């Protein structure tokens, strides 16, 4: 294992190759998927006769289109029903586990990983959802990705990325009553954004 930050150690232990572009090809340990960012990805695989490289490292759930008033199928919204049915077909056709309502494991895609023990320290994790980075709280390296990258991970279980610059932030003192971790990170984000704007 390399020296350096946790970020560096996880990155280096998952690097498959350095590409001619200078980007690194990283092995992805866990790929979480849902109904919104996968239809085109699966369609691309189907059109080219490709398969999911490691279906045992990919887990699907219905998330964004689930109604809040009733989960009875078919959903009242025809678009939501189409997306749910498409995810069911794609996961069945490609052998990907689906956490639907019948399993009792369906939930918010970036929350079920930790809840079900899929998210583990030292992993690389991706999902077509911007909140995926929250898995970093469990000692993993996690990225939100787009549909094209979802397809690439389904097909190769790898992703081409450039190593990010890592900054250390130290928070000293005690939090006032009613101030929590989310308040602290939002303040840090505001301060860093202000710093970067000033630097420009």
C-alpha positions as CSV (number, residue, x, y, z in Angstrom):
1,X,0.0,0.0,0.0
2,X,1.3,3.4,-0.9
3,X,2.1,6.2,1.5
4,X,0.0,9.3,1.7
5,X,-3.6,10.1,2.5
6,X,-6.4,7.6,2.6
7,X,-7.5,9.0,-0.8
8,X,-4.0,8.1,-2.2
9,X,-4.0,4.7,-0.7
10,X,-7.4,3.7,-2.1
11,X,-6.6,5.3,-5.5
12,X,-3.3,3.5,-5.8
13,X,-4.6,0.1,-4.7
14,X,-7.4,0.3,-7.4
15,X,-5.4,1.6,-10.3
16,X,-5.4,-0.9,-13.2
17,X,-3.3,1.3,-15.5
18,X,-2.3,4.8,-16.4
19,X,-3.7,5.7,-19.8
20,X,-2.0,7.6,-22.6
21,X,-4.2,10.6,-21.7
22,X,-2.6,10.7,-18.2
23,X,-5.8,9.6,-16.6
24,X,-5.8,6.5,-14.4
25,X,-8.1,3.5,-15.0
26,X,-9.5,2.5,-11.6
27,X,-11.2,-0.8,-10.7
28,X,-14.6,0.0,-9.2
29,X,-15.5,-2.2,-6.2
30,X,-19.2,-1.2,-5.9
31,X,-21.5,0.1,-8.6
32,X,-25.0,1.3,-7.4
33,X,-27.6,1.9,-10.1
34,X,-31.2,3.2,-10.3
35,X,-33.9,3.8,-12.8
36,X,-33.0,7.3,-14.0
37,X,-29.4,7.1,-15.2
38,X,-29.4,3.5,-16.5
39,X,-31.8,3.0,-19.4
40,X,-29.5,4.5,-22.1
41,X,-26.5,2.7,-20.5
42,X,-28.2,-0.7,-20.8
43,X,-29.5,0.1,-24.2
44,X,-26.0,0.8,-25.4
45,X,-24.8,-2.6,-24.0
46,X,-27.7,-4.4,-25.7
47,X,-27.1,-2.7,-29.1
48,X,-23.4,-3.7,-29.1
49,X,-24.0,-7.2,-27.7
50,X,-22.0,-6.5,-24.5
51,X,-22.7,-7.8,-21.0
52,X,-22.2,-6.5,-17.5
53,X,-18.6,-7.4,-16.6
54,X,-19.2,-8.1,-12.9
55,X,-23.0,-8.3,-12.0
56,X,-22.1,-9.3,-8.5
57,X,-20.5,-5.9,-7.9
58,X,-23.5,-4.0,-9.3
59,X,-26.7,-3.4,-7.3
60,X,-29.9,-1.7,-8.4
61,X,-32.8,-0.1,-6.6
62,X,-35.8,1.9,-7.5
63,X,-35.3,5.4,-6.1
64,X,-36.0,8.7,-7.7
65,X,-39.4,7.9,-9.3
66,X,-41.0,6.1,-6.4
67,X,-44.3,7.8,-5.5
68,X,-44.7,9.1,-1.9
69,X,-48.4,8.3,-1.7
70,X,-48.6,4.7,-2.9
71,X,-46.1,2.1,-4.2
72,X,-48.8,0.0,-5.8
73,X,-48.0,-1.1,-9.3
74,X,-48.5,0.1,-11.9
75,X,-47.6,3.5,-10.7
76,X,-50.1,6.2,-11.4
77,X,-47.5,8.2,-13.4
78,X,-47.0,6.4,-16.7
79,X,-43.4,7.7,-17.0
80,X,-42.5,6.5,-13.6
81,X,-44.0,3.1,-14.3
82,X,-42.1,2.8,-17.6
83,X,-38.8,3.6,-15.8
84,X,-39.5,1.1,-13.1
85,X,-40.4,-1.6,-15.6
86,X,-37.3,-0.8,-17.7
87,X,-35.1,-1.2,-14.7
88,X,-36.7,-4.5,-13.8
89,X,-36.2,-5.8,-17.4
90,X,-32.6,-4.6,-17.6
91,X,-31.5,-6.0,-14.3
92,X,-33.2,-9.4,-15.2
93,X,-31.7,-9.5,-18.7
94,X,-28.2,-8.6,-17.4
95,X,-28.2,-10.6,-14.2
96,X,-27.9,-7.6,-11.9
97,X,-29.4,-7.9,-8.3
98,X,-32.4,-5.6,-7.9
99,X,-33.6,-4.3,-4.5
100,X,-37.3,-3.8,-5.3
101,X,-40.2,-3.5,-3.0
102,X,-40.6,-7.3,-2.6
103,X,-37.1,-7.6,-1.1
104,X,-37.7,-5.2,1.7
105,X,-34.3,-3.6,0.8
106,X,-35.5,-0.9,-1.6
107,X,-34.5,2.6,-0.7
108,X,-32.5,5.7,-1.6
109,X,-29.7,4.6,-3.7
110,X,-26.9,6.4,-1.8
111,X,-28.2,5.2,1.5
112,X,-28.9,1.5,1.0
113,X,-25.1,0.8,0.4
114,X,-24.2,1.5,4.0
115,X,-27.5,0.2,5.4
116,X,-27.0,-3.2,3.7
117,X,-23.3,-3.5,4.4
118,X,-22.3,-3.1,0.7
119,X,-20.3,0.0,1.4
120,X,-17.0,-0.9,3.1
121,X,-13.9,1.1,4.0
122,X,-11.2,1.1,1.3
123,X,-13.6,0.6,-1.6
124,X,-14.1,2.6,-4.8
125,X,-17.8,3.3,-5.3
126,X,-19.7,4.9,-8.1
127,X,-23.3,5.7,-8.9
128,X,-25.2,7.9,-11.3
129,X,-26.2,10.1,-8.4
130,X,-24.5,13.3,-7.2
131,X,-24.8,12.2,-3.5
132,X,-22.6,9.2,-4.0
133,X,-19.6,11.0,-2.4
134,X,-21.3,10.7,1.0
135,X,-20.0,7.1,1.0
136,X,-16.6,8.7,1.8
137,X,-17.9,9.0,5.4
138,X,-17.3,5.2,5.6
139,X,-13.7,5.4,4.5
140,X,-14.3,4.8,0.8
141,X,-13.6,6.7,-2.4
142,X,-16.9,7.5,-4.0
143,X,-18.0,9.4,-7.1
144,X,-21.2,10.5,-8.7
145,X,-21.0,9.7,-12.4
146,X,-23.0,10.3,-15.6
147,X,-24.9,7.9,-17.9
148,X,-22.0,7.3,-20.3
149,X,-19.7,6.5,-17.3
150,X,-22.5,4.2,-15.9
151,X,-22.3,2.3,-19.2
152,X,-18.5,2.1,-19.0
153,X,-18.5,0.7,-15.5
154,X,-21.2,-1.8,-16.4
155,X,-19.1,-3.0,-19.3
156,X,-15.6,-2.9,-17.8
157,X,-16.0,-2.4,-14.0
158,X,-13.4,0.4,-14.4
159,X,-13.5,4.1,-14.8
160,X,-11.0,6.5,-16.3
161,X,-10.4,9.4,-13.9
162,X,-7.8,12.1,-13.1
163,X,-6.6,12.2,-9.6
164,X,-8.1,15.1,-7.7
165,X,-6.1,17.5,-5.5
166,X,-6.7,16.7,-1.9
167,X,-6.9,19.4,0.8
168,X,-6.8,19.0,4.5
169,X,-9.3,21.0,6.6
170,X,-8.8,21.2,10.3
171,X,-11.7,22.3,12.5
172,X,-10.7,23.4,16.0
173,X,-12.9,24.1,19.1
174,X,-16.3,22.9,20.2
175,X,-19.6,23.2,18.3
176,X,-22.3,25.4,19.8
177,X,-25.6,24.0,20.8
178,X,-27.7,23.2,17.7
179,X,-24.7,23.2,15.4
180,X,-24.0,19.8,13.7
181,X,-21.6,18.2,11.2
182,X,-23.7,19.3,8.2
183,X,-23.5,22.9,9.4
184,X,-19.7,22.6,9.7
185,X,-19.3,21.1,6.2
186,X,-21.6,23.7,4.6
187,X,-19.6,26.5,6.2
188,X,-16.4,24.9,5.0
189,X,-17.8,24.8,1.4
190,X,-18.9,28.4,1.6
191,X,-15.4,29.4,2.8
192,X,-13.6,27.4,0.1
193,X,-15.8,28.7,-2.6
194,X,-15.1,32.3,-1.4
195,X,-11.4,31.5,-1.4
196,X,-11.4,30.1,-4.9
197,X,-13.4,33.1,-6.3
198,X,-10.9,35.5,-4.7
199,X,-8.0,33.5,-6.3
200,X,-9.5,34.0,-9.7
